[in-house]
Amino acid sequence: WSAQDPTPGSGVAYYELQVSDNGGPEQTVVAATRSRFLVYTHLVTGHRYTFRVRARDRVNNWGGWVSANTQAG
């Protein structure tokens, strides 16, 4: 994932990543990271996962959530 702060802006400071298992409530996987990738190792075969990520800038403004779905083989 990646994000850009609109110009002029303070720049992206952190990302927050959440996951939902089979349509359940979102669980925070990472609350504040600068990394732009993650290996999620808690997949269960046959479960459907929705991951969502959002960015926060250096003056604490949050961007909107962006989601992606996947199913564990």
PyMOL Python script that loads the backbone (N, CA, C, O; Angstrom):
from pymol import cmd

cmd.read_pdbstr("""\
ATOM      1  N   TRP A   1       0.837  -1.170   0.000  1.00  0.00           N
ATOM      2  CA  TRP A   1       0.000   0.000   0.000  1.00  0.00           C
ATOM      3  C   TRP A   1       0.878   1.227   0.000  1.00  0.00           C
ATOM      4  O   TRP A   1       2.060   1.154   0.336  1.00  0.00           O
ATOM      5  N   SER A   2       0.318   2.329  -0.367  1.00  0.00           N
ATOM      6  CA  SER A   2       1.051   3.591  -0.316  1.00  0.00           C
ATOM      7  C   SER A   2       0.032   4.721  -0.298  1.00  0.00           C
ATOM      8  O   SER A   2      -1.130   4.533  -0.658  1.00  0.00           O
ATOM      9  N   ALA A   3       0.476   5.876   0.118  1.00  0.00           N
ATOM     10  CA  ALA A   3      -0.397   7.048   0.190  1.00  0.00           C
ATOM     11  C   ALA A   3       0.436   8.292  -0.039  1.00  0.00           C
ATOM     12  O   ALA A   3       1.653   8.289   0.149  1.00  0.00           O
ATOM     13  N   GLN A   4      -0.238   9.356  -0.449  1.00  0.00           N
ATOM     14  CA  GLN A   4       0.406  10.649  -0.581  1.00  0.00           C
ATOM     15  C   GLN A   4      -0.459  11.685   0.106  1.00  0.00           C
ATOM     16  O   GLN A   4      -1.685  11.659   0.001  1.00  0.00           O
ATOM     17  N   ASP A   5       0.182  12.587   0.802  1.00  0.00           N
ATOM     18  CA  ASP A   5      -0.504  13.700   1.439  1.00  0.00           C
ATOM     19  C   ASP A   5      -0.672  14.790   0.373  1.00  0.00           C
ATOM     20  O   ASP A   5       0.293  15.126  -0.314  1.00  0.00           O
ATOM     21  N   PRO A   6      -1.884  15.346   0.223  1.00  0.00           N
ATOM     22  CA  PRO A   6      -2.069  16.399  -0.794  1.00  0.00           C
ATOM     23  C   PRO A   6      -1.091  17.549  -0.605  1.00  0.00           C
ATOM     24  O   PRO A   6      -0.715  17.883   0.519  1.00  0.00           O
ATOM     25  N   THR A   7      -0.689  18.142  -1.701  1.00  0.00           N
ATOM     26  CA  THR A   7       0.254  19.259  -1.676  1.00  0.00           C
ATOM     27  C   THR A   7      -0.495  20.551  -1.421  1.00  0.00           C
ATOM     28  O   THR A   7      -1.549  20.721  -2.034  1.00  0.00           O
ATOM     29  N   PRO A   8      -0.064  21.472  -0.588  1.00  0.00           N
ATOM     30  CA  PRO A   8       1.046  21.257   0.326  1.00  0.00           C
ATOM     31  C   PRO A   8       0.551  20.479   1.534  1.00  0.00           C
ATOM     32  O   PRO A   8      -0.567  20.702   2.000  1.00  0.00           O
ATOM     33  N   GLY A   9       1.340  19.604   2.025  1.00  0.00           N
ATOM     34  CA  GLY A   9       0.944  18.783   3.160  1.00  0.00           C
ATOM     35  C   GLY A   9       2.134  18.489   4.050  1.00  0.00           C
ATOM     36  O   GLY A   9       3.266  18.874   3.758  1.00  0.00           O
ATOM     37  N   SER A  10       1.856  17.812   5.122  1.00  0.00           N
ATOM     38  CA  SER A  10       2.913  17.509   6.088  1.00  0.00           C
ATOM     39  C   SER A  10       3.593  16.179   5.800  1.00  0.00           C
ATOM     40  O   SER A  10       4.635  15.878   6.383  1.00  0.00           O
ATOM     41  N   GLY A  11       3.015  15.374   4.902  1.00  0.00           N
ATOM     42  CA  GLY A  11       3.593  14.078   4.565  1.00  0.00           C
ATOM     43  C   GLY A  11       2.969  12.952   5.383  1.00  0.00           C
ATOM     44  O   GLY A  11       2.465  13.179   6.482  1.00  0.00           O
ATOM     45  N   VAL A  12       3.007  11.746   4.843  1.00  0.00           N
ATOM     46  CA  VAL A  12       2.463  10.579   5.528  1.00  0.00           C
ATOM     47  C   VAL A  12       3.388  10.186   6.671  1.00  0.00           C
ATOM     48  O   VAL A  12       4.599  10.064   6.488  1.00  0.00           O
ATOM     49  N   ALA A  13       2.808   9.990   7.847  1.00  0.00           N
ATOM     50  CA  ALA A  13       3.591   9.597   9.019  1.00  0.00           C
ATOM     51  C   ALA A  13       3.461   8.102   9.296  1.00  0.00           C
ATOM     52  O   ALA A  13       4.467   7.424   9.509  1.00  0.00           O
ATOM     53  N   TYR A  14       2.235   7.583   9.294  1.00  0.00           N
ATOM     54  CA  TYR A  14       1.997   6.186   9.672  1.00  0.00           C
ATOM     55  C   TYR A  14       0.837   5.606   8.880  1.00  0.00           C
ATOM     56  O   TYR A  14       0.034   6.327   8.287  1.00  0.00           O
ATOM     57  N   TYR A  15       0.776   4.273   8.889  1.00  0.00           N
ATOM     58  CA  TYR A  15      -0.350   3.529   8.346  1.00  0.00           C
ATOM     59  C   TYR A  15      -0.956   2.693   9.469  1.00  0.00           C
ATOM     60  O   TYR A  15      -0.249   2.246  10.372  1.00  0.00           O
ATOM     61  N   GLU A  16      -2.261   2.486   9.406  1.00  0.00           N
ATOM     62  CA  GLU A  16      -2.960   1.577  10.305  1.00  0.00           C
ATOM     63  C   GLU A  16      -3.574   0.482   9.443  1.00  0.00           C
ATOM     64  O   GLU A  16      -4.185   0.776   8.416  1.00  0.00           O
ATOM     65  N   LEU A  17      -3.419  -0.783   9.847  1.00  0.00           N
ATOM     66  CA  LEU A  17      -3.933  -1.914   9.095  1.00  0.00           C
ATOM     67  C   LEU A  17      -4.870  -2.736   9.971  1.00  0.00           C
ATOM     68  O   LEU A  17      -4.550  -3.050  11.117  1.00  0.00           O
ATOM     69  N   GLN A  18      -6.034  -3.080   9.415  1.00  0.00           N
ATOM     70  CA  GLN A  18      -7.007  -3.912  10.119  1.00  0.00           C
ATOM     71  C   GLN A  18      -7.412  -5.083   9.233  1.00  0.00           C
ATOM     72  O   GLN A  18      -7.269  -5.028   8.012  1.00  0.00           O
ATOM     73  N   VAL A  19      -7.925  -6.155   9.866  1.00  0.00           N
ATOM     74  CA  VAL A  19      -8.406  -7.325   9.141  1.00  0.00           C
ATOM     75  C   VAL A  19      -9.749  -7.754   9.719  1.00  0.00           C
ATOM     76  O   VAL A  19      -9.995  -7.631  10.919  1.00  0.00           O
ATOM     77  N   SER A  20     -10.613  -8.261   8.843  1.00  0.00           N
ATOM     78  CA  SER A  20     -11.886  -8.848   9.233  1.00  0.00           C
ATOM     79  C   SER A  20     -11.880 -10.286   8.721  1.00  0.00           C
ATOM     80  O   SER A  20     -11.579 -10.525   7.552  1.00  0.00           O
ATOM     81  N   ASP A  21     -12.208 -11.240   9.581  1.00  0.00           N
ATOM     82  CA  ASP A  21     -12.236 -12.660   9.234  1.00  0.00           C
ATOM     83  C   ASP A  21     -13.683 -13.093   9.030  1.00  0.00           C
ATOM     84  O   ASP A  21     -14.486 -13.029   9.962  1.00  0.00           O
ATOM     85  N   ASN A  22     -14.025 -13.536   7.809  1.00  0.00           N
ATOM     86  CA  ASN A  22     -15.379 -13.999   7.473  1.00  0.00           C
ATOM     87  C   ASN A  22     -16.466 -12.989   7.817  1.00  0.00           C
ATOM     88  O   ASN A  22     -17.535 -13.369   8.296  1.00  0.00           O
ATOM     89  N   GLY A  23     -16.205 -11.719   7.580  1.00  0.00           N
ATOM     90  CA  GLY A  23     -17.211 -10.687   7.797  1.00  0.00           C
ATOM     91  C   GLY A  23     -17.372 -10.243   9.240  1.00  0.00           C
ATOM     92  O   GLY A  23     -18.275  -9.468   9.551  1.00  0.00           O
ATOM     93  N   GLY A  24     -16.512 -10.721  10.121  1.00  0.00           N
ATOM     94  CA  GLY A  24     -16.573 -10.326  11.529  1.00  0.00           C
ATOM     95  C   GLY A  24     -16.047  -8.912  11.726  1.00  0.00           C
ATOM     96  O   GLY A  24     -15.703  -8.227  10.763  1.00  0.00           O
ATOM     97  N   PRO A  25     -15.989  -8.482  12.980  1.00  0.00           N
ATOM     98  CA  PRO A  25     -15.510  -7.122  13.261  1.00  0.00           C
ATOM     99  C   PRO A  25     -14.039  -6.955  12.873  1.00  0.00           C
ATOM    100  O   PRO A  25     -13.257  -7.906  12.905  1.00  0.00           O
ATOM    101  N   GLU A  26     -13.690  -5.735  12.511  1.00  0.00           N
ATOM    102  CA  GLU A  26     -12.303  -5.443  12.177  1.00  0.00           C
ATOM    103  C   GLU A  26     -11.432  -5.526  13.423  1.00  0.00           C
ATOM    104  O   GLU A  26     -11.812  -5.064  14.499  1.00  0.00           O
ATOM    105  N   GLN A  27     -10.281  -6.113  13.260  1.00  0.00           N
ATOM    106  CA  GLN A  27      -9.281  -6.218  14.324  1.00  0.00           C
ATOM    107  C   GLN A  27      -8.038  -5.471  13.856  1.00  0.00           C
ATOM    108  O   GLN A  27      -7.604  -5.641  12.717  1.00  0.00           O
ATOM    109  N   THR A  28      -7.471  -4.655  14.716  1.00  0.00           N
ATOM    110  CA  THR A  28      -6.256  -3.935  14.350  1.00  0.00           C
ATOM    111  C   THR A  28      -5.086  -4.907  14.328  1.00  0.00           C
ATOM    112  O   THR A  28      -4.813  -5.590  15.315  1.00  0.00           O
ATOM    113  N   VAL A  29      -4.402  -4.961  13.196  1.00  0.00           N
ATOM    114  CA  VAL A  29      -3.212  -5.793  13.038  1.00  0.00           C
ATOM    115  C   VAL A  29      -1.983  -4.975  13.398  1.00  0.00           C
ATOM    116  O   VAL A  29      -1.111  -5.436  14.135  1.00  0.00           O
ATOM    117  N   VAL A  30      -1.922  -3.753  12.871  1.00  0.00           N
ATOM    118  CA  VAL A  30      -0.832  -2.824  13.151  1.00  0.00           C
ATOM    119  C   VAL A  30      -1.454  -1.447  13.336  1.00  0.00           C
ATOM    120  O   VAL A  30      -2.132  -0.948  12.437  1.00  0.00           O
ATOM    121  N   ALA A  31      -1.231  -0.831  14.490  1.00  0.00           N
ATOM    122  CA  ALA A  31      -1.846   0.467  14.793  1.00  0.00           C
ATOM    123  C   ALA A  31      -1.080   1.637  14.182  1.00  0.00           C
ATOM    124  O   ALA A  31      -1.690   2.632  13.789  1.00  0.00           O
ATOM    125  N   ALA A  32       0.236   1.534  14.098  1.00  0.00           N
ATOM    126  CA  ALA A  32       1.036   2.636  13.564  1.00  0.00           C
ATOM    127  C   ALA A  32       2.348   2.083  13.031  1.00  0.00           C
ATOM    128  O   ALA A  32       3.236   1.710  13.798  1.00  0.00           O
ATOM    129  N   THR A  33       2.459   2.034  11.708  1.00  0.00           N
ATOM    130  CA  THR A  33       3.684   1.545  11.085  1.00  0.00           C
ATOM    131  C   THR A  33       4.077   2.443   9.931  1.00  0.00           C
ATOM    132  O   THR A  33       3.228   3.077   9.304  1.00  0.00           O
ATOM    133  N   ARG A  34       5.348   2.491   9.660  1.00  0.00           N
ATOM    134  CA  ARG A  34       5.840   3.213   8.488  1.00  0.00           C
ATOM    135  C   ARG A  34       6.063   2.256   7.321  1.00  0.00           C
ATOM    136  O   ARG A  34       6.255   2.678   6.181  1.00  0.00           O
ATOM    137  N   SER A  35       6.033   0.962   7.628  1.00  0.00           N
ATOM    138  CA  SER A  35       6.223  -0.055   6.597  1.00  0.00           C
ATOM    139  C   SER A  35       5.075  -0.012   5.599  1.00  0.00           C
ATOM    140  O   SER A  35       3.946   0.324   5.957  1.00  0.00           O
ATOM    141  N   ARG A  36       5.366  -0.354   4.340  1.00  0.00           N
ATOM    142  CA  ARG A  36       4.336  -0.369   3.311  1.00  0.00           C
ATOM    143  C   ARG A  36       3.986  -1.785   2.896  1.00  0.00           C
ATOM    144  O   ARG A  36       3.371  -1.990   1.849  1.00  0.00           O
ATOM    145  N   PHE A  37       4.373  -2.771   3.708  1.00  0.00           N
ATOM    146  CA  PHE A  37       3.988  -4.146   3.434  1.00  0.00           C
ATOM    147  C   PHE A  37       3.945  -4.935   4.737  1.00  0.00           C
ATOM    148  O   PHE A  37       4.536  -4.528   5.738  1.00  0.00           O
ATOM    149  N   LEU A  38       3.245  -6.063   4.718  1.00  0.00           N
ATOM    150  CA  LEU A  38       3.111  -6.909   5.896  1.00  0.00           C
ATOM    151  C   LEU A  38       2.844  -8.336   5.437  1.00  0.00           C
ATOM    152  O   LEU A  38       2.081  -8.557   4.496  1.00  0.00           O
ATOM    153  N   VAL A  39       3.459  -9.286   6.088  1.00  0.00           N
ATOM    154  CA  VAL A  39       3.151 -10.692   5.855  1.00  0.00           C
ATOM    155  C   VAL A  39       2.218 -11.126   6.982  1.00  0.00           C
ATOM    156  O   VAL A  39       2.609 -11.148   8.149  1.00  0.00           O
ATOM    157  N   TYR A  40       0.979 -11.470   6.622  1.00  0.00           N
ATOM    158  CA  TYR A  40      -0.031 -11.873   7.606  1.00  0.00           C
ATOM    159  C   TYR A  40      -0.043 -13.395   7.663  1.00  0.00           C
ATOM    160  O   TYR A  40      -0.347 -14.051   6.667  1.00  0.00           O
ATOM    161  N   THR A  41       0.283 -13.953   8.809  1.00  0.00           N
ATOM    162  CA  THR A  41       0.481 -15.403   8.931  1.00  0.00           C
ATOM    163  C   THR A  41      -0.649 -16.113   9.659  1.00  0.00           C
ATOM    164  O   THR A  41      -0.503 -17.288   9.994  1.00  0.00           O
ATOM    165  N   HIS A  42      -1.754 -15.456   9.916  1.00  0.00           N
ATOM    166  CA  HIS A  42      -2.849 -16.050  10.700  1.00  0.00           C
ATOM    167  C   HIS A  42      -4.013 -16.524   9.834  1.00  0.00           C
ATOM    168  O   HIS A  42      -5.142 -16.619  10.316  1.00  0.00           O
ATOM    169  N   LEU A  43      -3.750 -16.823   8.555  1.00  0.00           N
ATOM    170  CA  LEU A  43      -4.809 -17.254   7.663  1.00  0.00           C
ATOM    171  C   LEU A  43      -5.265 -18.676   7.980  1.00  0.00           C
ATOM    172  O   LEU A  43      -4.460 -19.528   8.354  1.00  0.00           O
ATOM    173  N   VAL A  44      -6.571 -18.921   7.825  1.00  0.00           N
ATOM    174  CA  VAL A  44      -7.160 -20.241   8.017  1.00  0.00           C
ATOM    175  C   VAL A  44      -7.789 -20.644   6.682  1.00  0.00           C
ATOM    176  O   VAL A  44      -8.546 -19.872   6.093  1.00  0.00           O
ATOM    177  N   THR A  45      -7.480 -21.841   6.212  1.00  0.00           N
ATOM    178  CA  THR A  45      -8.001 -22.325   4.934  1.00  0.00           C
ATOM    179  C   THR A  45      -9.523 -22.217   4.890  1.00  0.00           C
ATOM    180  O   THR A  45     -10.214 -22.618   5.827  1.00  0.00           O
ATOM    181  N   GLY A  46     -10.036 -21.665   3.778  1.00  0.00           N
ATOM    182  CA  GLY A  46     -11.471 -21.521   3.577  1.00  0.00           C
ATOM    183  C   GLY A  46     -12.068 -20.250   4.146  1.00  0.00           C
ATOM    184  O   GLY A  46     -13.233 -19.955   3.878  1.00  0.00           O
ATOM    185  N   HIS A  47     -11.315 -19.490   4.921  1.00  0.00           N
ATOM    186  CA  HIS A  47     -11.820 -18.228   5.470  1.00  0.00           C
ATOM    187  C   HIS A  47     -11.617 -17.111   4.461  1.00  0.00           C
ATOM    188  O   HIS A  47     -10.660 -17.123   3.687  1.00  0.00           O
ATOM    189  N   ARG A  48     -12.525 -16.149   4.481  1.00  0.00           N
ATOM    190  CA  ARG A  48     -12.432 -14.969   3.622  1.00  0.00           C
ATOM    191  C   ARG A  48     -12.020 -13.788   4.500  1.00  0.00           C
ATOM    192  O   ARG A  48     -12.603 -13.552   5.558  1.00  0.00           O
ATOM    193  N   TYR A  49     -11.017 -13.062   4.049  1.00  0.00           N
ATOM    194  CA  TYR A  49     -10.467 -11.951   4.818  1.00  0.00           C
ATOM    195  C   TYR A  49     -10.638 -10.649   4.064  1.00  0.00           C
ATOM    196  O   TYR A  49     -10.480 -10.598   2.844  1.00  0.00           O
ATOM    197  N   THR A  50     -10.959  -9.603   4.797  1.00  0.00           N
ATOM    198  CA  THR A  50     -10.958  -8.249   4.261  1.00  0.00           C
ATOM    199  C   THR A  50      -9.909  -7.462   5.035  1.00  0.00           C
ATOM    200  O   THR A  50      -9.986  -7.326   6.257  1.00  0.00           O
ATOM    201  N   PHE A  51      -8.941  -6.954   4.310  1.00  0.00           N
ATOM    202  CA  PHE A  51      -7.913  -6.100   4.901  1.00  0.00           C
ATOM    203  C   PHE A  51      -8.236  -4.662   4.536  1.00  0.00           C
ATOM    204  O   PHE A  51      -8.693  -4.376   3.429  1.00  0.00           O
ATOM    205  N   ARG A  52      -7.995  -3.767   5.474  1.00  0.00           N
ATOM    206  CA  ARG A  52      -8.163  -2.344   5.158  1.00  0.00           C
ATOM    207  C   ARG A  52      -7.018  -1.573   5.783  1.00  0.00           C
ATOM    208  O   ARG A  52      -6.497  -1.935   6.838  1.00  0.00           O
ATOM    209  N   VAL A  53      -6.640  -0.496   5.101  1.00  0.00           N
ATOM    210  CA  VAL A  53      -5.514   0.326   5.536  1.00  0.00           C
ATOM    211  C   VAL A  53      -5.891   1.792   5.364  1.00  0.00           C
ATOM    212  O   VAL A  53      -6.648   2.155   4.464  1.00  0.00           O
ATOM    213  N   ARG A  54      -5.353   2.613   6.233  1.00  0.00           N
ATOM    214  CA  ARG A  54      -5.505   4.069   6.095  1.00  0.00           C
ATOM    215  C   ARG A  54      -4.211   4.725   6.554  1.00  0.00           C
ATOM    216  O   ARG A  54      -3.431   4.142   7.307  1.00  0.00           O
ATOM    217  N   ALA A  55      -4.005   5.941   6.088  1.00  0.00           N
ATOM    218  CA  ALA A  55      -2.781   6.672   6.401  1.00  0.00           C
ATOM    219  C   ALA A  55      -3.093   7.867   7.299  1.00  0.00           C
ATOM    220  O   ALA A  55      -4.182   8.440   7.254  1.00  0.00           O
ATOM    221  N   ARG A  56      -2.108   8.219   8.111  1.00  0.00           N
ATOM    222  CA  ARG A  56      -2.190   9.416   8.962  1.00  0.00           C
ATOM    223  C   ARG A  56      -1.018  10.315   8.611  1.00  0.00           C
ATOM    224  O   ARG A  56       0.108   9.843   8.451  1.00  0.00           O
ATOM    225  N   ASP A  57      -1.282  11.618   8.489  1.00  0.00           N
ATOM    226  CA  ASP A  57      -0.185  12.528   8.175  1.00  0.00           C
ATOM    227  C   ASP A  57       0.498  13.006   9.451  1.00  0.00           C
ATOM    228  O   ASP A  57       0.108  12.625  10.554  1.00  0.00           O
ATOM    229  N   ARG A  58       1.488  13.818   9.294  1.00  0.00           N
ATOM    230  CA  ARG A  58       2.310  14.251  10.440  1.00  0.00           C
ATOM    231  C   ARG A  58       1.617  15.230  11.378  1.00  0.00           C
ATOM    232  O   ARG A  58       2.144  15.547  12.444  1.00  0.00           O
ATOM    233  N   VAL A  59       0.431  15.714  10.987  1.00  0.00           N
ATOM    234  CA  VAL A  59      -0.331  16.582  11.885  1.00  0.00           C
ATOM    235  C   VAL A  59      -1.627  15.900  12.329  1.00  0.00           C
ATOM    236  O   VAL A  59      -2.593  16.562  12.708  1.00  0.00           O
ATOM    237  N   ASN A  60      -1.631  14.556  12.274  1.00  0.00           N
ATOM    238  CA  ASN A  60      -2.699  13.697  12.799  1.00  0.00           C
ATOM    239  C   ASN A  60      -4.020  13.723  12.042  1.00  0.00           C
ATOM    240  O   ASN A  60      -5.068  13.462  12.633  1.00  0.00           O
ATOM    241  N   ASN A  61      -3.994  14.028  10.756  1.00  0.00           N
ATOM    242  CA  ASN A  61      -5.182  13.883   9.921  1.00  0.00           C
ATOM    243  C   ASN A  61      -5.182  12.482   9.322  1.00  0.00           C
ATOM    244  O   ASN A  61      -4.176  12.036   8.771  1.00  0.00           O
ATOM    245  N   TRP A  62      -6.322  11.786   9.432  1.00  0.00           N
ATOM    246  CA  TRP A  62      -6.454  10.444   8.882  1.00  0.00           C
ATOM    247  C   TRP A  62      -7.059  10.482   7.492  1.00  0.00           C
ATOM    248  O   TRP A  62      -7.973  11.265   7.233  1.00  0.00           O
ATOM    249  N   GLY A  63      -6.557   9.642   6.594  1.00  0.00           N
ATOM    250  CA  GLY A  63      -7.175   9.431   5.293  1.00  0.00           C
ATOM    251  C   GLY A  63      -8.280   8.396   5.435  1.00  0.00           C
ATOM    252  O   GLY A  63      -8.458   7.812   6.504  1.00  0.00           O
ATOM    253  N   GLY A  64      -9.016   8.172   4.363  1.00  0.00           N
ATOM    254  CA  GLY A  64     -10.077   7.171   4.377  1.00  0.00           C
ATOM    255  C   GLY A  64      -9.522   5.754   4.288  1.00  0.00           C
ATOM    256  O   GLY A  64      -8.375   5.543   3.894  1.00  0.00           O
ATOM    257  N   TRP A  65     -10.354   4.794   4.660  1.00  0.00           N
ATOM    258  CA  TRP A  65      -9.981   3.382   4.583  1.00  0.00           C
ATOM    259  C   TRP A  65      -9.996   2.924   3.131  1.00  0.00           C
ATOM    260  O   TRP A  65     -10.855   3.337   2.352  1.00  0.00           O
ATOM    261  N   VAL A  66      -9.046   2.072   2.771  1.00  0.00           N
ATOM    262  CA  VAL A  66      -9.005   1.391   1.486  1.00  0.00           C
ATOM    263  C   VAL A  66      -8.994  -0.096   1.792  1.00  0.00           C
ATOM    264  O   VAL A  66      -8.190  -0.557   2.602  1.00  0.00           O
ATOM    265  N   SER A  67      -9.896  -0.864   1.141  1.00  0.00           N
ATOM    266  CA  SER A  67     -10.074  -2.280   1.478  1.00  0.00           C
ATOM    267  C   SER A  67      -9.692  -3.194   0.318  1.00  0.00           C
ATOM    268  O   SER A  67      -9.727  -2.802  -0.849  1.00  0.00           O
ATOM    269  N   ALA A  68      -9.320  -4.443   0.680  1.00  0.00           N
ATOM    270  CA  ALA A  68      -9.060  -5.503  -0.295  1.00  0.00           C
ATOM    271  C   ALA A  68      -9.506  -6.825   0.325  1.00  0.00           C
ATOM    272  O   ALA A  68      -9.357  -7.040   1.528  1.00  0.00           O
ATOM    273  N   ASN A  69     -10.057  -7.712  -0.513  1.00  0.00           N
ATOM    274  CA  ASN A  69     -10.541  -9.012  -0.047  1.00  0.00           C
ATOM    275  C   ASN A  69      -9.650 -10.128  -0.568  1.00  0.00           C
ATOM    276  O   ASN A  69      -9.054 -10.016  -1.639  1.00  0.00           O
ATOM    277  N   THR A  70      -9.568 -11.217   0.210  1.00  0.00           N
ATOM    278  CA  THR A  70      -8.848 -12.400  -0.222  1.00  0.00           C
ATOM    279  C   THR A  70      -9.430 -13.615   0.472  1.00  0.00           C
ATOM    280  O   THR A  70     -10.068 -13.495   1.518  1.00  0.00           O
ATOM    281  N   GLN A  71      -9.210 -14.783  -0.107  1.00  0.00           N
ATOM    282  CA  GLN A  71      -9.654 -16.019   0.528  1.00  0.00           C
ATOM    283  C   GLN A  71      -8.444 -16.929   0.664  1.00  0.00           C
ATOM    284  O   GLN A  71      -7.654 -17.078  -0.269  1.00  0.00           O
ATOM    285  N   ALA A  72      -8.309 -17.538   1.840  1.00  0.00           N
ATOM    286  CA  ALA A  72      -7.196 -18.446   2.089  1.00  0.00           C
ATOM    287  C   ALA A  72      -7.462 -19.776   1.390  1.00  0.00           C
ATOM    288  O   ALA A  72      -8.543 -20.351   1.518  1.00  0.00           O
ATOM    289  N   GLY A  73      -6.466 -20.258   0.652  1.00  0.00           N
ATOM    290  CA  GLY A  73      -6.591 -21.497  -0.105  1.00  0.00           C
ATOM    291  C   GLY A  73      -6.579 -22.638   0.776  1.00  0.00           C
ATOM    292  O   GLY A  73      -6.675 -23.776   0.315  1.00  0.00           O
TER     293      GLY A  73
END
""", "prot")
cmd.dss("prot")
cmd.show_as("cartoon", "prot")
cmd.util.cbc("prot")
cmd.orient("prot")
